[in-house]
């Protein structure tokens, strides 16, 4: 999907350029990106490199080129291409739950956006997680009945919830302190399938032969997570 959007934007930019219109470029530089020692790098898919520190708030009209940090080189130098005349909104991740500080109206700045130091911290806000699983009898495209179901609910960081009131940094030699608000993201994931003991072939063989009354042959499961993240906004 990201490649498709990039190709679409390139075609759009090329077409506009043909008719005398242009696009603009910003260079985004962060001298040093610091990961605090308790950051959960697994949540950031960090192996020998980390991708997508920057994100776009311009609905696919922006190309962010070079958006990778490496373990041995945490300096970011990225080229950002956007439609001339559009506003430019870029977000920077601030923690391991992908909280974001949005920098609005970067088009008002010079060609280079320079940040001396950027820190990612461990997000210890409590999340609420509810899991559910149900077992049921399914045959001939119909649910015969639910055999049993169970659910569990718990919170993360039960004994500790830290709050960061703001994020401070120096951008183009000016110091900023951005207040952080707490938002709640709700994520629900589903899965389903045949149970291990009563797979599809075995189910039909025994049920159609009348040899065994199988109580359930399929399951469905869900995980609903209410995740707390930080959001900051800086209008430039």
N, C-alpha and C positions, 0 to 999 in steps of 0.2 A: 504494500500500500504506500509506504514511504517513497519507494522508487517510482511508482506510478505518479504520485503527486509531483515529484521532482521533474520527471519528464514532461508532465503537463505544464508546469511552470516554465520550463525551458522553451517549450513550443510557444507559449504565450508571450514570453519575453522576446523571442525571435520575431514573432509576428508584429509585435508593437514596435520593435526597432525598425522593421522594414518601412513602416508608415511614419517614421520620423520621431517616434517616442522612445524614451530611454528608460533604463533601470538604474538604481543606485546601489552602491556597495559601501558597507561599513566593515572595518576590521576590529574584531573584538579580542582584546588581549587581557589575560589574567596572568600576572607574573608568577604567582605561587598559589596552588590549591592545596589546602591542608585538610587531611582527614584526622579528626580527633581519634584518640586511641580506642575508644569504645564504639566507634561506628561499625555497624553490621554491614560489611562489604558484600556479603552474600545477597542482601536485599538489593544491592546496586548491581548485581551480576558482575562483580569485580573479579577478574582472573589476573591476567598480566596487564590488562588495560580496562578502562572504564569509559563507556560511551554515553553520549547524550547528557552532558552536564547542562547544556543550553537547550531551551525549547522555545517554540514560536507561538505567539498568541494571535497570529494573523491569518488563521484559517487556510493554511496551505499555500499562501502567496509568498512565502519566504523560503529561501534555500540557505541552510546553515552548513557550510563546507568546513571540514576538519573540526570534529566535535568529540575527540577522543583524548583521554588522559592515560598515560602509561605509568606503570609502577615506578620506573626510574626517571620519569620526566613529567612533573605535574604542572608544567607551564602550558597554558592554552593560548593558541593563536588561531583564530577562526575568521573566515570570510563569510559575511552575510550579504546575500543579494535579495533585493526587494523592489517592488514596483515604485518608480519615481512618483512622488506626490502622495503615496500612501503613508500612513503612520506606521511606525515600527515598534512592535512590542516583543521584547525578549524576556524569557524567564530563566532564572538560574536556580538550580537545586540547592537546598540548604541542609538536607538531612537524609537519613537512610530510609525514610518513608516517602521520599520524593516530594517533600514540601517545596514551595517555590516562592521566590521573591520576583515580582514582575517589574521590569523597567519599562515604563511607558514613554512614548514619544522620543525614542532614540534618534529619530530622523532630525531632531533639533540640534543634536550634537555634531561635533566635527567628524571627519571621516574615520577617526580612530576612537574607539571606546576602550579606556584603559583602567583596569582595576589592579591595585598593587597586590592584595591578598584576599583570598576567599576561603572560608572555613565551612566544612560540612560536619555536623554534629549528629549524635545518636538521639533519635526521637523516642522519648520515654512516656509520651502521652498514652493513656489507657485506651485500648481497643476492646470492643465488645464482639464476641464471636459466638454464634449459635450454629451447631451442627445437627442435622436430622438425617435419619435413614429409615426407610420403610421397605418391608418385604411383602410381595403380593403375588397372587396367582394370575397369570396372563396366558390366554390361549385363544387362538382364532381371532386375533385383533381385538380382544375384549379383556377387561380386567374383571376377574371373577370375584375377588375380594382381597382386602388387606389382611395379611396374616398377623403381622406385628410391626410396631414402629417404636423408635426411641429417639430422644433428643438430648442435647447437652449444651449448656450455656456457661461461658466463663469470660473473664476479662484478663487482658495481658497487663504486665507491670502492676500487679495487684497491690503491692506494698509501696509503690513509688510512682509518682507522676510529676515530672519536672516541666516547668514552663519557661520558655524563652520570651521575654517581653519584646525584644527587638534584635535586629541585625545591623551591625555597624561596619562600614567599609569606606575606602577612598576611591572615588571614581573621577577620573580626569582632574586629579589634584584637589577635588572638593570632598569634604567629609560628609557622610550621610549616616543617619540612624533611622532605620525603617521599622515601625511598629509591626508586630506580628499578631494576626488574629487566628483563632482556631476554628477550622471548618471540619465538618464530618462527611466523609465519603462513605456511601453504602455500596458494598459489592456483594453480589450473590452468584455463586457458581453451582452448577448442577452436574450430576453424573448418573448413569443408569446402565443396567446390563443384566445378563443372566447370571444367576448364582453359580458358584464353582461346582457344586455337587449335582446340580440339575441343569446342565447346559441344554441348548436347544435340541440337539439330536437325541440325547438321552430322554429328554422330556417327552418328545413325540413318540418315541419307541415304546416307552412304558405306559404312557397315558392312552394311546390309541389301542394298545394291546390289552388295556384294562388290568394290567398286572400290579399297578401301584398307584395309590392316591397321593400325589405330591402336594404338600400343603402350600408351597410357594416355589416359584421358579425365576422370578426377577426381583431386582431391587432398584430403588431410586434413592439418591442422597443429595443433600444440599449443604452448603456452608455459607452462612450470611454473616458478613463482617461489617461492622460500623467502625471505620478507621478515622482517627483524629490526625489531621495534618495542619501545618502552619501555612498561612498565606500572607505575604506582604506586598504592598504596592508602593512604587515610587514614581511620581509624575515629574518628569524632567522638563 
